[in-house]
Amino acid sequence: MTTAPPTEHEHPDGVHRAPSVVIVNTGDGKGKSTSAFGVMTRAIARGWSVAVIQFVKSGEWKVGEEKVGRQLGVDWWAIGEGFSWESDDLTRDEAVAREAWRHAATVIAAGAHQLVILDEVTYPINWGWIDGDEVAGALRDRPEKVNVVATGRDAPAALVDVADTVTEMRKVKHAYDTGIRASRGIDY
């Protein structure tokens, strides 16, 4: 099926610039964090101060985004404990997630970063480890120039409601489903 290219661009009424936005990348498809790190790259190119707080990945993981981000001056905290199904102590994992949120809330409220990425924050919210309404409140009440990108599957309603942009990545097909492991340089 082919379609004709658009010949007019429709602008909504009242288009204006906002001092900052909240973006949520959710869904069961690949690309939620990857998209957030694309925004990170744009922000760095504009001279912004950027912070990343990862809620699942631990500091022991060697991921490409972190390596490049740190080289480019991103304040990076990988505070998570890893995959829940590999945990020996979910109580400890919950405590770590709560500490990650306390740190993230402090970073957001301080207003020193023009972009804060909350990578995989939806998981501890959905597990009841951190309060989704508290997260939404912190995003709603953030300093005027702080943009936030939050990622993870099953974004809770409170997070969706406070967001300016919500994108759902939908899995059509994924290599892992056919037995192909995550690839360095593509997945991490």
C-alpha positions as CSV (number, residue, x, y, z in Angstrom):
1,M,0.0,0.0,0.0
2,T,1.3,3.4,-0.9
3,T,0.1,6.8,0.3
4,A,0.7,10.3,-1.1
5,P,3.0,12.5,0.8
6,P,1.4,15.3,2.9
7,T,1.2,18.6,1.2
8,E,0.2,20.6,4.2
9,H,1.3,20.6,7.8
10,E,-1.4,21.0,10.4
11,H,-0.5,22.9,13.6
12,P,-2.6,22.6,16.7
13,D,-4.0,25.9,18.0
14,G,-1.9,27.6,20.7
15,V,1.5,26.1,19.9
16,H,4.1,27.5,22.3
17,R,7.4,26.7,23.9
18,A,7.5,25.1,27.4
19,P,10.3,25.7,29.8
20,S,10.6,21.9,30.1
21,V,8.7,18.6,29.4
22,V,8.2,15.2,30.9
23,I,8.5,12.3,28.4
24,V,7.5,8.7,29.2
25,N,8.8,5.8,27.0
26,T,6.8,2.7,27.8
27,G,5.5,-0.6,26.2
28,D,6.8,-4.1,25.6
29,G,8.9,-3.2,22.6
30,K,12.7,-2.5,22.4
31,G,13.8,1.0,22.4
32,K,12.6,2.7,25.6
33,S,16.0,3.3,27.1
34,T,17.7,3.7,23.7
35,S,15.3,6.6,22.9
36,A,16.0,8.2,26.2
37,F,19.8,8.0,25.5
38,G,19.2,9.6,22.1
39,V,17.6,12.5,24.0
40,M,20.6,12.5,26.3
41,T,22.9,12.9,23.3
42,R,20.8,15.8,22.0
43,A,20.9,17.5,25.4
44,I,24.7,17.1,25.6
45,A,25.1,18.6,22.1
46,R,23.1,21.7,23.4
47,G,25.4,22.1,26.3
48,W,22.9,20.9,28.9
49,S,23.8,19.3,32.2
50,V,22.5,15.7,32.2
51,A,21.8,13.1,34.9
52,V,20.9,9.5,34.5
53,I,19.5,7.3,37.3
54,Q,19.1,3.7,36.5
55,F,16.7,1.7,38.7
56,V,17.5,-1.8,37.5
57,K,21.0,-1.9,36.0
58,S,23.7,-2.1,38.6
59,G,27.0,-0.3,38.6
60,E,28.7,-3.6,37.8
61,W,27.1,-3.8,34.4
62,K,29.3,-2.5,31.6
63,V,26.9,-0.8,29.2
64,G,27.9,1.4,26.2
65,E,25.5,4.3,27.0
66,E,27.1,4.7,30.5
67,K,30.6,4.6,29.1
68,V,29.9,7.3,26.5
69,G,27.7,9.3,28.9
70,R,30.4,9.5,31.5
71,Q,33.0,10.5,28.8
72,L,30.7,13.3,27.8
73,G,30.2,14.6,31.4
74,V,26.8,13.0,32.3
75,D,26.3,12.5,36.0
76,W,25.4,8.7,36.0
77,W,24.1,6.6,38.8
78,A,23.4,2.9,38.2
79,I,21.8,2.2,41.5
80,G,19.8,-1.0,40.7
81,E,20.4,-4.5,41.7
82,G,19.9,-6.2,38.4
83,F,17.1,-8.5,37.2
84,S,14.6,-9.4,39.9
85,W,14.6,-13.0,38.8
86,E,18.3,-13.3,39.5
87,S,18.0,-11.8,43.0
88,D,18.9,-13.6,46.2
89,D,17.2,-11.0,48.3
90,L,14.3,-9.0,46.9
91,T,14.0,-7.1,50.2
92,R,17.5,-5.7,49.6
93,D,16.5,-4.9,46.0
94,E,13.5,-3.0,47.3
95,A,15.6,-1.0,49.7
96,V,18.1,-0.2,46.9
97,A,15.2,1.0,44.7
98,R,13.9,3.2,47.4
99,E,17.4,4.7,47.8
100,A,17.6,5.2,44.1
101,W,14.3,7.1,44.2
102,R,15.4,9.3,47.1
103,H,18.5,10.2,45.1
104,A,16.5,10.8,41.9
105,A,14.1,13.0,43.8
106,T,17.0,15.0,45.2
107,V,18.6,15.4,41.8
108,I,15.3,16.6,40.2
109,A,14.5,19.0,43.0
110,A,18.0,20.5,43.0
111,G,17.4,21.8,39.5
112,A,21.1,21.6,38.5
113,H,20.4,19.3,35.5
114,Q,18.4,20.4,32.5
115,L,17.7,16.7,31.7
116,V,17.2,13.9,34.1
117,I,16.6,10.3,32.8
118,L,14.8,7.9,35.1
119,D,15.7,4.7,33.4
120,E,13.4,1.7,34.1
121,V,11.7,3.6,36.9
122,T,8.3,2.0,36.1
123,Y,9.4,-1.4,37.4
124,P,9.9,-0.4,41.1
125,I,6.7,1.7,40.9
126,N,4.7,-1.3,39.6
127,W,6.2,-3.6,42.2
128,G,5.1,-1.3,45.0
129,W,8.7,-0.5,46.0
130,I,8.4,3.2,45.3
131,D,5.2,5.3,45.3
132,G,4.0,6.2,41.8
133,D,2.0,9.2,43.1
134,E,5.2,10.5,44.8
135,V,7.2,10.1,41.6
136,A,4.4,11.9,39.6
137,G,4.3,14.7,42.2
138,A,8.1,15.2,42.0
139,L,7.8,15.4,38.2
140,R,4.9,17.8,38.3
141,D,6.6,20.0,40.9
142,R,10.1,19.9,39.4
143,P,12.0,23.1,38.8
144,E,11.0,24.9,35.7
145,K,14.0,24.1,33.5
146,V,14.3,20.4,34.4
147,N,13.2,18.0,31.6
148,V,12.6,14.4,32.6
149,V,12.5,11.2,30.5
150,A,11.1,8.1,32.4
151,T,11.3,4.6,30.9
152,G,10.0,1.2,31.5
153,R,7.1,-1.2,30.7
154,D,3.6,-0.6,31.9
155,A,3.9,3.0,32.8
156,P,1.4,3.6,35.7
157,A,-1.5,6.1,35.1
158,A,0.0,8.7,37.5
159,L,3.2,8.8,35.4
160,V,1.2,9.0,32.1
161,D,-1.0,11.7,33.5
162,V,1.9,14.0,34.4
163,A,3.8,13.5,31.1
164,D,3.7,15.8,28.2
165,T,4.6,13.1,25.7
166,V,4.1,9.3,26.1
167,T,5.3,6.9,23.5
168,E,4.5,3.2,23.6
169,M,7.0,0.9,22.0
170,R,5.1,-2.1,20.7
171,K,6.9,-5.4,20.1
172,V,6.2,-6.7,16.7
173,K,9.1,-9.2,16.7
174,H,12.2,-9.5,18.9
175,A,15.3,-11.5,18.4
176,Y,15.3,-12.8,22.0
177,D,12.0,-14.6,21.3
178,T,13.9,-16.8,18.8
179,G,16.8,-17.5,21.2
180,I,19.1,-14.7,20.1
181,R,20.9,-13.3,23.2
182,A,21.3,-9.5,23.8
183,S,24.2,-8.2,21.7
184,R,26.9,-5.9,22.8
185,G,26.7,-2.7,20.8
186,I,23.0,-3.3,19.9
187,D,21.3,-4.0,23.2
188,Y,23.9,-2.7,25.7
